[in-house]
Amino acid sequence: MVVYLNIIIRTIFLYIVLLSIFRFMGKREIGELSVLDLVVFIMIGEMAVIAIEDTKDPLLHTVIPMVLLMGIQITLAFLSLKSKKFRDIIDGKPTIIINRGKVDEEAMRSHRYNFDDLMMQLREKDVRSIQDVEFAILETSGKLSVIKKIEDPKKPKNPKENGDITIPLIMDGSIREEGLSKINKTNLWLRQEMKKKGYRDIKKISFCSYENGKFFIDLMDNE
């Protein structure tokens, strides 16, 4: 009974300590957490769990490292506010993934970011096709900021356009068979279409999608 009571008291106490620490460190949304924030939060949370389980260890042995981590995080956050160079070292820099409609494969590889990630985040922004994007910037938080191309008001709109879906057919030089099956086309048909457009080597194509009977093709860098 005493053991259970001890666990309850430690849990309530550490909950108050954690709440106070996180309030001191400031309010930020989960999606806006930097790598530094995430590391500190995980370490503090892990310490709290261990302290609750190990009832023989004095709480002070856990509270002191928690407060120390809080102090480090607040100090680094303050330095980040004062120095952009320091902020770039701690948080990193935003990366341009799509630059004036061209996908930067090298930037994607450096962040271990693939076309499936890109297409998913574009869909979350209600963007159906890469060809509609002027710039796409991968923020330090992992979010994708998208600047769409300005539509030409003189360009006639296709009434069926909103109902159509962009189908990826080639990603990273590999043909997506599931994409071909969605439009009832074959591997041979795609290769023939690419040859008609002057692309004989599929492996040189970074991304190819199909929409409204039209292809959007992005070549590998330096091609």
N, C-alpha and C positions, 0 to 999 in steps of 0.2 A: 504494500500500500504506500509506503514511504517513497519507494522508487518511482511509482506512477505519479505521485504528487510532485516529486522533484522534476520529472520530465515536463509536467504541465507548467510548473513555475518557470523552468528554463525556456520553454517554448514561448510563453507569453512575454518574458523579458527580452528574448532575442528578437521577437516580432517587433517590439517597440524600438529596440536598437536599430534594426534594419530599416524600419519606417523612417526613423529620424535621420539615418545616414543618407538614404535615398532622397529625402526632402532637402538635405543640405547640399547634395550634389546637383540639384536642379531638376526641373521637369523637362523630359524629352520623350517623344514618342518612340516606341520600340523600333520602328523603321528608320529612325533618325540616329540611332545609336552608332557611335564610332567603334572601331575595333578596340580602342582603349576602354571605352565605357563597358563594352561587352565583356572584356577580360576581367575588369574590376568587379562587375556584377556577379559573374560566375564564381569568382574566387570568394567573394563575401558570402554568397549563398551556400557554397560548399562548406565554408567554415561554420556557418550556422547549423547546418545539418549534422556535421560531426560533433559539434558542441552539445546538441540535443541528445544524440545517441550515447555519447561518452559522459555519463553523469558524474564520474569520479574526477574529471578534469575541471579545475576551477574556471568559472566563466570569464574571469579576467584574462586568462590565456587566449581566449577567443576575441574578446572585445578590443584588446589592444591592437592586434593585427588589423581588425576591421577599421578601427579609427585611423590607423596608419595608412591603409589603402585609400580611405576617404580623403585624407590629407594630401596624398600623392595625386589623386585624381583631380582634386580642386586646384592644386598648384599647377598641374599640367594644363588644365582647362584655362586658367588665368594666363599662363604663358602663351597659349594658343590664341587668345584674344589679342594679346599685345604684339605677336609676331606672326606674320603670314608664313615665313619660311619654316618656323617651328611647327605651325599648324599643318603645313604640307608634309612634314616629316612624320608627324603623329597620325594624322587622319588620311594622308594621301591626297591625290589630286583627282578631280573629275576627268574622265576619259571620253573623248569623242569616238563613238562607235560608228556612226554614220555621218560623213562629212560631205555636204552638198549632194546628197543622194548616193554617195559611194560608200560601201561598207569597208571598214578598216579591219581586215582579218588579223593583222599583227597586233592591234590593240586588243582584239577579242582574245587572242591566244595568250597575251600577257596577263589577262585577268581570268584565264580558264573559263571563258564565257563563250557559249556555243550558239548556233542559230536557233535551236529550240528555245533557249532562254530569251533570245532577242524577240522571236515571234510571239512568245507568251506575254512578254512585257509590252509589246506593241498592241496586242489584243486588249490588254488591261487599260490601255490608253485610247481604246476605240479606233485604233489604226489597223486597217485590214491588209495593207500592203507596204512593203519597204519603199516602193516607188512613190508613195505619198509623203515620204519623210525628207525634209531638207537637212536637219541635224538631229542626231540622237546622242545624248550625253549620259554616260553611266556615272552617277554621282557616287561620292565616297560612302554613302549609306547603302549602296546597292540598288537604289531606285534608278529608273530610266526616265530622263527628261526628254520629251519629244517636241520638236518644232516642225510643224507640217509645212509642206510647200504651199505657196499662195496659189489658189486656183485662178485660172484665167476666166474672167467673167464672160468672154466672148466664146469660150469653148462650150459647145452644146453638151448637155448632160444626157446620159443614157438612163432612161427611166428604170431599166432593169439592174442598174449598177449596184444599188443598195442591197439587192437581194443576192448578189453573187459573192462567192467566197474565194479568197486567194489560196491557191493550192501550191505548196512548195513541192517542186519536182526534183531539184538537185540541191544538195547541201554539202559543202566542203568537197566537191568533186565526185560525190557519190549520188547515184540515182535513187530516189525514194519511190519504191514500188507501191507503197500504200497511197502515195499521191496520185500515181498513174491510175490505180484502180478506181479512185474516186471520180476520175473524168473518163473512165472506160477507154484508156489508151494503153499502148504497149511500150516496152523499152525500145523496140525498134523504131516506133513512130517518133519518140522523143529524140533519138539520135539523128534521124533523118531531118527533123525540124531544126535541130541545132546546126546540122551541116548546111542547110539552106541559108541559115543566117551567118555562116562563115565560122562556126565553132565546131571544129572537127575533134578536138580533144576534150572530153567531158571533164577530165581531171583538172582542167584549167578554169573551170567555172566554179566560182565560190558559192553562188546562190542563183537559183532560177525558180521563178514562180509563174503560175498560169492563172489568168483572170480575164473574163469577158472575151475569150478567144485570143488574148494577147499575152506575150511572154515578157517578163521582167528578168533581165540577165545582169548579173554582177560578176566580173571576172576576179580571179585571184590577184592579189597585189603584184605589181611589176609585170602584169601580163598585157 
